[in-house]
Amino acid sequence: MKPATPASSPARDDRYFAQRLSEAEIERLGARLTANAHPEALSLEAVDGFFCALIASPRLILPHEYMSVILGGTLRERTDCSTTSPVCRSCSRC
């Protein structure tokens, strides 16, 4: 009997995800996280540890599940897209 093969997933450009954040991007991300006034928002150092936990997780955790933890509150509460969007883009490459 032939082993089952996983269903194919849509093609994506892994080069985007393989790029490390530059020092300038890390500084901008840190500044945006620091500027976040939500009391439950994570610091840059906490985000670093949080991503280690996400990577070690036995299941895939999608950005819409973890971004509210990083930003504090829920994504529906977030109306300041000038802060939220850049943080989301940067975190997707961490």
KANOR-V334994 format. One line per field, one symbol per residue. psi: psi as a letter, one per 40 degrees, with the letter a starting at -180 (. if undefined). Layout:
psi=???
This chain:
psi=hhiiiiiiiiiigedddehihiddddddddddddehehdeiiiddddddddddddeieihhidededdddeiaidddhegdddddddddddee.
